[in-house]
Amino acid sequence: MSLFLLVLSEVLCDVRLEAAVPCNRCSRVAFCSVACQIEALTTHHVVECPILETLWSSGASIICLMALRMLSQRGLKYFLDMKDSLKKDCDVIKTSQKYCPADYRTVYNLVGHPEMRTALDYLLRTDTAILLFRCLKVAGFFNTQPTKPEHELTQDEVFVGGLLLRHLQLLQFNAHEVSELQLESPRTLNSARSVFLGGGLFPTLALFNHSCDPGIVRYFQGTSVIVRAIKNIHHGEMIAENYGQIFTQTPRAERQASLKSQYKFDCVCVPCTDDWPMFKNMNQGIMRFRCVTGTDDGKVPKCNNVICVPTDTSDFMIQCPVCKQYTNILKGLKVLQDTDVMFQMATRLMDEGNVGQALDKYIVILDLLDNTLAPPFKDFHLCQQAIRHCMLSFGNKSVVPKKVTK
């Protein structure tokens, strides 16, 4: 579950509206039920109700609205109670304290890259923080009668203003979109598209690093994010997600420039380090076999080298150039032949709407391919994409009328 959530279509719980329940103070939002309405009117919406029109007309981005929601959702007292602890080293990830994603401190210490920001960047975000602060003050967030002139702020107000600025910085790098899968019919997975609904801050998910060859897929069930593996991830390997740049679709130079500009880091994932080819450039005339030297018990060290073999080879005993041992690729060739038939069967099951059965077969195929060949190669990534499509169908989805062309 997200710690802070802002869904654009339905304010609180991301349930599709069937009989909308209005706010009794404004006409700007709707709720899915009376229970949802009551919860919102006793938490965030009691603050946001009088200022939503101003925020929307200002052109504020969803990041700005989330920066404010992070405060309105918990209320002033929650933050004032931890004011002193936030001034100390309160990073629960770097201490012996138990990690709890519902603890605001896990959000407070997410990366915001303040040392890499320009003066103009700070100026723009400070200007936005002032707007959000003024909105909170007008909405009665501080719940106090003014005792000072308008231009003089209390210590609590300065503290909240600082939190708003901090939120604007960390949300830039850590927020995730909340989406659903939109289909033209319940069985049209291949033509489905992901539709943006809103944004959420998921503290644990925000800790995942990027790879241009991600090991997971994420989808939403209600407002909860589900993370599942789409390839074998071995002990000690990083569990990486993707920040929008996939090696199969985008050249390395373009990926790295985009990641550096948006997220302020130089990508050193395997596809970038080894300069893996894009999907359309993968050589179908070469098979990348894994060297089978070594044993699982570690008595004979594993070589882990990749042996490149032409697809038209007539030699089934291939010598590894590193360990000098021979690998019999005949069994591997038989496996590859079997996976072609299995892939066709799995695809037919998916087209028929039997997604669960299709997913089971795709996972078996991927395991066979992974034990035989080393990526990148087309069949492996096609299978990964099919697994991703199957898993996405388990999340939020809607069926829209098919467009009719004359």
N, C-alpha and C positions, 0 to 999 in steps of 0.2 A: 504494500500500500504506500502511496506517496505521502510524504509529510505535508506538502503543500500542493494544492491542486487547483487549477483554473480551467474548467471546461466551458467552452464558449456556447454550446448549444443548450445545455442544462447545467445550472450553476453548481450543484453540489455532487450528485451521485452518478451522473452519466447514464441514467435510465431514460429510454426513449419516451418522449411525451405522447401520451394518448389522450388524457383528459387533463389539460394544463391547470395547475393551481397558481393563481397570480399572487404577487406580493400585494399586501393590503395598503401599501404606502406609495407604490410607484407602478408604472406599466413597462418597466424596462427589462424585467426578468420573469421567468415562469419556473414553476417547480413541478416535479413529477407526482408529488403526493403532499398531503397535509403534514405528515411527519417530516418530510424534507423541508417544507416551508418553515415549520416551527424551529427546526435545527438551524436553518440559515438565519432566521430572524433573531436568534439568540447568540449568534456568533458573528460571522463575517459580514452578512448582509445588513445588519443593523448599523454597521459603520459605512458600508459602501453605498447603501440606498440613496442618500442625499447627494452623493458626489459622482455617481456613475455617468450621468449626462455630461458633466464637465470633463471627465476622463476620456470618454469616447469621442467627444467633439474636439479634444485636444490632439487626437491622432496618436495617442499613447500606444506603444506596441504591447504585445502580450507579456513580454519580459517586464515592462513597467507595471502592468497590472498585477503580475505575480509578485513583484517586489513589495507591493502594497498588501496583497492578500496574505503574504507570509506574516504580516503583523496583525491584520484584521481577523485572521482565522484563530489566533491564539489569544489576542487581547493584550492590553498594556501590562497588566499585573504579571502575566507569565514572563515577560521579558525583563521587567524591573526586578523581579525576584532573583534573576540570575545575572544581574548587572555586574556585581562584584566578581563573580566567577569568570565572566567573559573577559575581564581585564587581565586575568591571569592566563597561564598556559593551560587552556582547557581542551586541547585537541585529544579526544578520547582514543583516537587511532594510534597516537604516538605514546600513550601512557598505558598503564596496566589496568585502567578502568575498563569495565565491560562495555563493548560496543552495543549501542541501541539505536537503530535508525530513527526512532521516534523522538530522540533527544535532539533538541535544536542545535546543540554544540557540534553534532556531526555535519550540520549544514553550515554553521558559522565558519568552520575551518576548511570548507571546500576551496579549491584553488580559484583565485580571481586575477592573478598575474598583475598586481599593482605596480611591480617594478618595471614592467614592460609597457606601461601605458604612457601616452603622450600627454602634454599639458592640455591640449585641445580635447582629448578624450575625457580627462578628468573634469574639465569645464562643462562639457555637454552632460555628463552623468550627474554632476553636482546640480546643474540647472534642473534636470529631471527630478532629482531627489527633493529639491526645494518645492517643485510643483506637487509632488506626492505628499510631502510634509504638510503643505498648506491645505491640501484636500483633507488629510486626516484631522487637522485642527478644526476646520470648518465642520466636519462630521461629528465633532465632539469626542474624538478618540481619547483625548487626554482627560476628559470628564472633570475638568477643574475650572473654576471661575478665574478670569484673568486678574493677576495681582501685579503684573508689570506692564509697561508699555508694549505695544505690538512688536516693536523691533527688538525687544529684549526677551531672550528665551530662558526657560528654566533648564536645570541640568538634565531633567528627564527628557525634555524636548530635544536637547542637543544629542542625547544618547540615541533617541529614536531616529533623528535625522542621520546620524552616523550609520545606523543599521540599514536604513533605506539605501544609502550610497553603497554600502557593502553588498547588499542584496543585488543591486544592479550590476555589480562587477562579477559576482560568482555565478549568477544566473546565466550570464553570457556563455559560460563554458560548461554548465552542468545541468541545465534544464533539458527535458525531453518532451517531444510532442506526444500528445494522446491522439490515437487514430483508430479508425475502424476499416475493415475491408469492405469495399463496395462491389457487388456483383450484379450482372445483368440477369442471372438466374442462379439457383442454388448450386449448380454444377459447373459454372463457368469460372473455375479457379484461374485458368491461364490468362484470362482477360481481365481479372479483377484488378482494382487499383486501390491504393491506400489513400484514405481521405482524412485530412487534418481536422480534429475536433477541438483541441485545446492544448494546454501545456501542464506539465507536472514536474515537481522536483522530487526525485526518488534518490535519497542519500546513498543507499548501497549501490544502485545502478550507476550513479555518478562516479564511483570509484573504479569502474571498469576502464582499462586503457583501450586505445584504438589499435586496430590492425587493418590493413587493406585487404586481408584475407581473414575475416572475422570467424570466430569459432561458435558464435551464438546467433540466435534470432530472438527478437522480443515481440510480444504482442500483448494486447490488453483484453482482460475479462472484467467488464465493468470499469472501475478505476484502478484495478490492480494490474501491475505489469508482470508478465510471465516471461522468464528467460529459459531457453532450452538450447542444448548443444546441437550443432549441425555438422559436426565432424568429431573424430576421436581426439580427446584432449588428454594427454598423458600426464602422469604425476610430475609435478614441478613445472609444467608448462603454464604460460599465462593464459587466462580466460579472457579473450579480447572481444570487444564489440566493434562496431564500425560507426565512425562519425560522419559518414556520407560519401566516402571515397573508396570505391571498390576497384581492385587492380584489374579485374576482367573487363571493365568498361572504360577506364580512364588511364591515360599514359602516366608514367611515374612522375615526370616533371610537373605536370598539371596537378596531380594529387598532392605532391609535397608543397607546391606553392599555395594551394588552397588551404591545406592544414596549417601551414605556417602563418598565413594571414588571419585565419579565423580562430585557431586554437593555440597559436604561439608555441608550437614545438616542431622539431625536425623528426619526421617519421623514420624509424629504423626497423620497421617490421621486415619479415623475411621477403615478401614480394618487392619491397623497395630496395633492400640490401642486395638481393640477388637479381634485381631487375627482371622479374617475371614478365613474360609477354601478356598482352591483352588476349582475351578469349579468341578474337578473330585472327590473331597472329600465332596461335599455338600450332606447332608443327605436328600434323597428323601422321607424318612419315617416321616419327621417332617414338619409341616406347621407353619410359623411364622406370626400369626395374630397380627394386630395392635389393641390395646385396644381402644374401641370407646367412652370411658367416656369423657365427656366434650362437650362444644359447641363452634362453630366458633366465636360467639360474645364475648367470654371470660368470660361470667357470671359464667359458670361452668368450672373450669380449666381442661385442657386436661391432661390425664395421660401419653400418648405416650409410654407406656410400650409395650414390645413385649411378646405375649403369645404363647408359643410353644405347638402345639397340634399334636398328632400322626395322620397320614393320615387315620388310620383305626378306628378312634374314632366313637362312636355311641351317644356321648353326644354333643348336639348342643348349650348348655348354659355353657359357660366356664368362671370361676371366675378368675379375674386378681389377681395375688399374691401381687400386689403393692397397688392398690386402693380398692381392695376387691369387685369391682362391676362386674356384669356379662355382657358378650358379646355374642350375638347370632351370631354364625358363619355360620348358614344355608345360609344366603344371600351371604356371602363370598364364600362358596363352590359352589353356583350356578354361581357366577361370574367367578370363576376359570374354571368351566366346559365350560362356554360360550367362554372364551378366547382361549381354546384349538382349537375350531372350527374356530375362527377368525384368529388364527395364521396360520392354514393350508391354509386358503383362502388368507391371505396376502403373504405367501410364494409362492403360485401358481402365484399370480399376479407378484411378483418379477421375478420368473423364466420365465414368459412370456414377460418380458421387460416393464411391466407397473409399473415403479418404483415409480412414484408420488402417484398412488393409493395405492400401497403397503405400502408406508411410512405413509400415512394417517391412514391406519388400524393399523399399528404397534404402532403408537403414541396413538391411542385409547386403544389398549391392554395394553400398558405400564402404562397408567393412571389408568386403572382399577386394574391392579396388584398392583400398588403403593398405591392405596387407601385401598387395602384389606390386603396385606401381607407386611412384612418388609424384605428387603434384608439382608443377601444374600440368594438367592434361584435360582435354575437353570433357570426356565422359565423367570424370570426378566432379567437375564443377556443374555439369548439367544435373547430376544426381543431387548435389548439394542444393541447387536451386529448386528442384522438385520437392526435396524435404522441407525447404523453407516455405514453399507454397502450401504444402499440407499443414504445417504447423500454424501458419497464419490463419488458416480457416477455422482453427479452434478458438480464435479470439472474437472480439466484437466484429460483427458484420451486418450488412444490410443488403437487401435486394432492391434494385432500382429498375423501373420499366425500361425495356430495351428500346433504343432509338430506332424509329422507322424512317427510312429514307425513301423518297419518291423517285 
